[in-house]
Amino acid sequence: MVLQVENSPFTEQQVKLLNELLPNLTDNQKIWLNGYLSAPQAVAAQATAVLEGLQQVSKPKTITATILYASQTGNSQKLAECFGAELAQNQVDVNVASMSDFKPKDLKKLDNLFIIASTHGEGEAPDNAIGFYDFLHSKRAPKLDQLNYAVLALGDSSYEFFCKTGADFDQRLSELGATAIAPRVDCDVDYEDDAAAWLTTVQQALLKQSSQTEVATQTVTAPAPTSTYNKKNPFQAEILEKINLNMDGSNKETYHIELSLEGSGLTFEPGDSLGIIPQNDPALAAQLVEVLGFDATTQVTVQDTTVTVLEALTNTLEITVVSKPLVQKLAAFTKTDITPILEGDFHAYSYGRDLIDFVTEYGPFDWTPQQFVEQLRAIPHRLYSIASSYTANPDEVHLTIGKVAYEANGRARTGVTSGQVAERLEIGDTVSIFTKENPNFKLPQDADTPIIMIGAGTGVAPFRSFVEERAETGAEGKSWLFFGDQCFVYDFLYQVEWLNYLQDGTLTKMDVAFSRDQAQKIYVQHRLLEHAQEVYEWLQQGAVIYVCGDEKAMAKDVHEALLQIIEQQGNISREEAVETLVQYQQQKRYQRDVY
C-alpha cells in the first residue's frame, strides 16, 4: 500500500517518509505502532518526536569529494570530468578542478580526494600540476589524517618512469597520513578499460560512506561524441596531398599531409591533435618472424581476431620498443639471465633497440607464437598537432610530420608512423585517424589578445592552425611567431604562407633562427632574448605565450629565456620571476604542447 498526499492530513515530506518506513515494517511492528498512535494526546506528542527522529535517520549523509587532475593533453581532465558527473548523479557534492586552480592549503578541509594524474616526459608532472606537486612534497604539506583518497595514474609503459607522477602522489598522500580507499591503478596508453574499472571501484567505496541502502553501479562514460569515429573505431581518411617541405640538400624530411574528413563528422579546434593508428613496416615484421623461427602463416588470436602471426606483428602489435614491463614478461621464456639489464641502466640499454635486437641477444626462447603475441601490447597511436583550421578547411585536416630515421646496432631504423607516412603512404591511400581535444593549448577567447608563438621544426604545426584561424575569423589581436630550424634555404617550413600572412597583417611579427647557417648555433631562445624588451612589453599588454616542440632541449631553454626576460626587464628577483611564470600558467597565459 502506498500513501498518497491527496485526501491525507500529511505533508508531501511526511508522506515520503511514511512510504519509506511502512513497507519495511513487520506485522507486529505495524500493530504496535497503530496502538501507540491511538494513545492519549500526551503520548501522541512523543509520536511526533519519533517521526522527527525518523526524518533525521532517513536523511542520507552528505558526501563531499574533490577530484583533481594533472593533465598535459587532456586525457586526465576528461576522465575527471566524467567521473565528477557520475558522482553528482549519485548525490555526491563533488568539485572537479585542475591542480593549478586548487589551493593546496584547502587539503585540510577535504574528506575525500581523488587524483587522476598523467606522467609527462621523463617522469615529470604535467605543467598544470607542478605547483601542487611541489607543495605536497615540501615541508609545508600538512598532516592529512582526516583524508580518504585514491589515485589513477596515466602513462606509457615504453617510458622508463611509467606513471611516476601518479605513484608519487599516492606515496606522498600515504606518508601524510591519508587513507587509500582503493588501490592505485597504473594505466598504459590504452587506458579506457582500466580507468573505468578504477572509477567504479572508487565510486562504490565512496558511496558506502552514505547511509543509502542502494548504490548506483553505472559505468563511467564520456559525453556523447559528435562523431561515431574515435580511437577504438578510427576513421579511414584518404590522403589528398603529400609534400616534402624540406628542399633538396636538407638533412631532414618533413611532410605536409592533407587528409579528407568528408563524411566523418570529426571536428577540431586550433591546438587540438590528430591521432594516427599506424602499422609496422612489413619488412621489419617479417624479419622478426624469421629471427623467432616462426612460420609466418601460423594462426594466432589477437584482440579476439584470428590472423597469421605475420599479420599480427605487422598490423596490430608493437614490435619497435623494448620496455621494462615487456622484458620482465619475456624473461619467463628464456634461461638467459636478464637481471643485469633490469637492474642496471635500462634506459641506456633500451634506447634505439627493438624486439629483433632483444630476442637476438637473449634467446633462445621457449614459447609458441600464441604465447609470444600475448606478451605484446597493441601498437600505440601517435598524436600530431593539427596544422590547419577547421573553420577554413572543414572537410580536411592537415599535419606536419617529420621523418624519424637513424642507425642503431648496425641497422637502419625509422619511426613507426613517420616512416609509414614518408615511405609507404601516397596520395589516394588511407590512414586510420581520430581527433583528440587538447584543452590546455587553446587560442584566447578574446580575439584582441596578443599572442606569442614559439616553435621549432614541426613544432610550428599548431601555429599554422592558429594563424589560419585568426585570418579566417578576422581576429585583430597582435601575433608574433618565433620559428627555428637548421637552414634558411632548406628548412624554412611554410615560408611563403608566413610571408603572405605578414603582408596582409594577420601575422604582426616573425623572427627566425636557423642554427646551422653560422658557426655559432642560434636558436629561438636566443631570438627571444634579443627582443627581450619588446617581448616583455607584449607580456605587460596581456599576451599569451605558446610553446610547441621538443621538451628536453627547446622548451626547457625557452622557459629559461622567459625567466630571464621577466627577471631582468621587470627588475625583480629570480624567485619572483618563477612565480610570475607560474601565475601565467594558472591564468592560461603560458601554454605548452611539448613532447
Secondary structure, DSSP 8 states (H G I E B T S, - for coil): ----STTSSS-HHHHHHHHHHGGG--HHHHHHHHHHHTS-HHHHHHHHHHHHHHHHHHS---EEEEEEEE-SSSHHHHHHHHHHHHHHHTTEEEEEEEGGGS-GGGGGG-SEEEEEEE-BTTTB--GGGHHHHHHHTSTT----TT-EEEEEEE--TTSTTTTHHHHHHHHHHHHTT-EESS--EEE-SS-HHHHHHHHHHHHHHHHTTS--S------------SSS--SSS-EEEEEEEEEE-S-TT-S--EEEEEEE-TTT-----TT-EEEEE----HHHHHHHHHHHT--TT-EEEETTEEEEHHHHHHHTB--S---HHHHHHHGGGBSS--HHHHHS-HHHHHTT--HHHHHHHH--B---HHHHHTT--B---EEEEB-S-TTT-TTEEEEEEE--EEEETTEEEE-HHHHIIIII--TT-EEEEEEE--TTS---SSTTS-EEEEEEGGGGHHHHHHHHHHHHHT--S-EEEEEEES-HHHH-TTHHHHHHHHHHTSS-EEEEEEGGGSSS---HHHHHHHTHHHHHHHHHTT-EEEEEE-IIIIIHHHHHHHHHHHHHHTT--HHHHHHHHHHHHHTTSEEEEE-
